Amino acid sequence: MNFSLTEEQRMWKDMVWEFAAKEVRPKAAELAEKGEMHWEALKKMGPLGLLGMTVPEAYGGSEMDTVSMVLAIEALGWADAGTALTVAAHNGLGCAPLVLFGTEAQKRRFLPQVAIGEKGLAALALTEPQAGSDLRGIQTRAERDGDHWVLRGQKMWITNAAAADYIVVLARTAEGRGSKAFTMFIVPTDTPGLTIMPPEKKMGLGTSHSHALMFEDVRIPDEFRLGEVGAGLRQTLAVLDGGRIGIAALSVGVAQAAFEEARRYALERKAFEKPLADFQAIRFMLADMATSIHAARLMTYYAAWLKDQGRPYTKAAAMAKLFASEMAEKVCRDAIQIHGGYGYSREYPVERFYRDVRLMTIGEGTSEIQRLVIARKVLEEA
Ligand SMILES: Cc1cc2nc3c(=O)[nH]c(=O)nc-3n(C[C@H](O)[C@H](O)[C@H](O)COP(=O)(O)OP(=O)(O)OC[C@H]3O[C@@H](n4cnc5c(N)ncnc54)[C@H](O)[C@@H]3O)c2cc1C
């Protein structure tokens, strides 16, 4: 294991942190409050390579290694969790399935525009009103009709859907719960019969939009089928493994931001004629925050490094996602505690961080599902 960054990775990291601090962070609170996506920053991300991180250069992407992608998502998470989620979902969930399983023609047709954000973003639609963790329970159906497929059903919580050029959709192509009953399809968002509902009203992450979708006789040609018929579930699990490293990185970024606010406040605010930072109870909280952020960051970089080495990383990704997301929730909670009453006020950013970070133990597989994945792996190793 070698954690030192290459010269290229260091330069990339510095560039993204500077961009995040200058272009993303200053407007994060205002846009989140209004529930608006950060389009000004997103538009600048295309030319910088932030929207094509998983896409090979041959298809217009910046073709980053996973460690570089993690560095970027962490920086964006520090600046604005909602924008970081937009970028992570676009790269990790929307672009990655085409990169991994697309035909040459599909890649040429769909990737170049989204890799620079020219024609919108990309999204992945798995979850339904009645099935999230239990992917084998999805009901959206795709039926063959000559050289077309007809999709009918509903999806729920689809991040970036209204901003997307296309949505990768997991649909049922056979009855039952067998692992070969599902297939992925690329659905351009202007396809007749697809309705994208207004953004869901959420607890946090105001700068990221997630939508319910309705598929009413959505006809798409067989050339938009992604991968073999029956390969959809296997493909989905592979995509989610990578996506989980992104959510871990995002969690580390939010936790870092909360820690920095708490440390600043502890040094400034006085109680009993001393700065809060002089009280051992507060010092211990800061020490625990810094230690757990460091541990989560190393776990996240390690999972990314394994992926880049072409080694198995399912367990490491699940562990990083589980640990980092639960760590970040605790860090944000403690950051509010250190702020006392002001921590509960919208005037200070820590309450927003706390609301934003709450998603991380739920999206892309809940903590319970991560534990199931980890338990299966450690038992197999026995
Ligand atoms: C802001 C946001 C953005 C999202 N973006 C997307 C997206 O872009 N694309 C997409 O497809 N989905 C997206 N989702 C959906 C998300 O992935 C699901 O919410 C998540 O996977 C959980 O599924 P569920 O909500 O159906 O909960 P359920 O599966 O109903 O789970 C409810 C509870 O039961 C627990 N549980 C379920 N099964 C088990 C089990 N076997 N053992 C133990 N506990 C279990 C869960 O851990 C959870 O605590 C998003 C969700 C949100 C909130």
The ligand as a MOL file (V3000), in Angstrom:
LIG
                    3D

  0  0  0     0  0            999 V3000
M  V30 BEGIN CTAB
M  V30 COUNTS 53 58 0 0 0
M  V30 BEGIN ATOM
M  V30 1 C -31.3520 12.6090 -1.5650 0
M  V30 2 C -31.4310 11.2190 -2.1540 0
M  V30 3 C -30.8310 10.9720 -3.3770 0
M  V30 4 C -30.9440 9.7020 -3.9640 0
M  V30 5 N -30.4420 9.5000 -5.2390 0
M  V30 6 C -30.7190 8.3250 -5.8770 0
M  V30 7 C -30.3720 8.1320 -7.2490 0
M  V30 8 O -29.7660 8.9940 -7.8930 0
M  V30 9 N -30.7280 6.9610 -7.8440 0
M  V30 10 C -31.3920 5.9690 -7.1830 0
M  V30 11 O -31.6910 4.9420 -7.7800 0
M  V30 12 N -31.7120 6.1150 -5.8660 0
M  V30 13 C -31.4000 7.2630 -5.2050 0
M  V30 14 N -31.7580 7.4280 -3.8860 0
M  V30 15 C -32.4430 6.3390 -3.1930 0
M  V30 16 C -31.5640 5.6610 -2.1490 0
M  V30 17 O -30.5350 4.9280 -2.7850 0
M  V30 18 C -32.4870 4.7720 -1.3090 0
M  V30 19 O -33.2780 5.6480 -0.5170 0
M  V30 20 C -31.7290 3.8160 -0.4100 0
M  V30 21 O -31.0580 2.8500 -1.1760 0
M  V30 22 C -32.6540 3.1110 0.5930 0
M  V30 23 O -33.7620 2.5670 -0.0490 0
M  V30 24 P -35.2440 2.8920 0.5010 0
M  V30 25 O -35.3400 4.3750 0.6470 0
M  V30 26 O -36.2170 2.2260 -0.3840 0
M  V30 27 O -35.2970 2.2820 1.9420 0
M  V30 28 P -35.6630 0.7290 2.3330 0
M  V30 29 O -34.9340 -0.1880 1.4370 0
M  V30 30 O -37.1510 0.6460 2.3840 0
M  V30 31 O -35.0720 0.6650 3.7650 0
M  V30 32 C -35.7180 1.1900 4.9300 0
M  V30 33 C -34.8870 0.7850 6.1480 0
M  V30 34 O -34.8340 -0.6420 6.2430 0
M  V30 35 C -33.4880 -1.0750 6.2620 0
M  V30 36 N -33.3620 -2.3480 5.5670 0
M  V30 37 C -33.8380 -2.6800 4.3280 0
M  V30 38 N -33.4910 -3.9330 4.0250 0
M  V30 39 C -32.7820 -4.4050 5.0620 0
M  V30 40 C -32.1370 -5.6540 5.3460 0
M  V30 41 N -32.1250 -6.6700 4.4780 0
M  V30 42 N -31.4900 -5.7800 6.5430 0
M  V30 43 C -31.4650 -4.7600 7.4250 0
M  V30 44 N -32.0490 -3.5660 7.2190 0
M  V30 45 C -32.6910 -3.3960 6.0490 0
M  V30 46 C -32.7130 0.0330 5.5600 0
M  V30 47 O -31.3290 0.0080 5.9040 0
M  V30 48 C -33.4300 1.2470 6.0790 0
M  V30 49 O -32.9640 1.5610 7.3540 0
M  V30 50 C -31.6100 8.6650 -3.2670 0
M  V30 51 C -32.1740 8.9140 -2.0210 0
M  V30 52 C -32.1170 10.1780 -1.4650 0
M  V30 53 C -32.7790 10.4170 -0.1310 0
M  V30 END ATOM
M  V30 BEGIN BOND
M  V30 1 1 1 2
M  V30 2 1 2 3
M  V30 3 2 2 52
M  V30 4 2 3 4
M  V30 5 1 4 5
M  V30 6 1 4 50
M  V30 7 2 5 6
M  V30 8 1 6 7
M  V30 9 1 6 13
M  V30 10 2 7 8
M  V30 11 1 7 9
M  V30 12 1 9 10
M  V30 13 2 10 11
M  V30 14 1 10 12
M  V30 15 2 12 13
M  V30 16 1 13 14
M  V30 17 1 14 15
M  V30 18 1 14 50
M  V30 19 1 15 16
M  V30 20 1 16 17
M  V30 21 1 16 18
M  V30 22 1 18 19
M  V30 23 1 18 20
M  V30 24 1 20 21
M  V30 25 1 20 22
M  V30 26 1 22 23
M  V30 27 1 23 24
M  V30 28 2 24 25
M  V30 29 1 24 26
M  V30 30 1 24 27
M  V30 31 1 27 28
M  V30 32 2 28 29
M  V30 33 1 28 30
M  V30 34 1 28 31
M  V30 35 1 31 32
M  V30 36 1 32 33
M  V30 37 1 33 34
M  V30 38 1 33 48
M  V30 39 1 34 35
M  V30 40 1 35 36
M  V30 41 1 35 46
M  V30 42 1 36 37
M  V30 43 1 36 45
M  V30 44 2 37 38
M  V30 45 1 38 39
M  V30 46 1 39 40
M  V30 47 2 39 45
M  V30 48 1 40 41
M  V30 49 2 40 42
M  V30 50 1 42 43
M  V30 51 2 43 44
M  V30 52 1 44 45
M  V30 53 1 46 47
M  V30 54 1 46 48
M  V30 55 1 48 49
M  V30 56 2 50 51
M  V30 57 1 51 52
M  V30 58 1 52 53
M  V30 END BOND
M  V30 END CTAB
M  END
